[in-house]
Amino acid sequence: MAPDAVSRLATAQRGKPMRRQPAPLDTTGCQSTCPALSAELTRCTVREIMLTAPKTLPTDTSSARAATVFEDPHVHMLLLTTNGILRGTLTREDLTTSSPPTASALRLSTLTCRTTAPEQPILTIHRWMVTSGQRRLAVVDPDNRLLGLLCLKRDRTGFCTDSGVAARARERAAYVEP
């Protein structure tokens, strides 16, 4: 991604909400490296694809609590919110072994290059996600209100759905260890 595109996206300081719409992501040159999406998906926007009820954690979450949540291999990004406003995102890579367990997860979090607008074309966002290696993007409005979460599947050919997430939750709830 071009440095100017990154700086446009990085309008927020760590843990503070952005006040403007995230800039379109630069996907120049990544067409040949992107796995194909179905023709149906290419006509969609982020709003039509995103998970609509992502799990969130409060902004006072400790790094120890965040590490515990990341023990679930399905969790790739934590969304730290206050009253529905996204204040930070945290990935496993953001946690450091030198961080004390009582350290604030919010202080380790960032919004830079981890949010997108719901009106963005999914094809543009898919190309950026594949090229950048980022598999999760929080979907926010101009006031940083969390609207959803975009989750690129491991094979990079599609996105997680609300119904798929619900089905996995039912399977886990029904599973009884031998």
Phi, psi and omega in degrees: 000141180296144182303323180293327177292321178296317181293327176294322179286333185268049182277352181253146171279163180308126174077003179246141185288148173282148181254001179226166182296137176301142180288153175301145181274143180278116181246018181303130173084003183256359183304321184286342182262355185269130172297151183287139170264158176295153180302325179297316181292326185296341180267000185270163170255169178304318182303325182283343186252330189299154169288134188265349180223064181291151177286142179232163174233154178288160182290346178269014179297137179275163177294329177295316178296319179299317179299322178296317179297322181289353175296336174283117183295345178280345181271120181247334182213135175261139180251115182261119187229159170226118179051042177083357179265127178286121181255337180188158173237145183226133174245169178304321182295336180286334179282133178246151180291340180274354178286128177295149182303334181271359180299147179288125176297327180298321180293335179269351187273172176208161171250348185300123178059025180234011177229158175213162178271150182292338182277352182298140174294134183297328180297317178297313182292319178302313180300317180295316182298316180296314182295319183278343185081004181276121182258357178225139173222130174284140179257122185228157174270180182300338178266009180071020174290128181289122180255332183177190180222132177262123186237108177283130180293159182305321181280357175066014181258001181189188185233151175295150180239159176303317182293323178294318178296317179296320179296318178296322179296319178296319179298316180295322181292328182277341183288130177240123181294141180291000000 
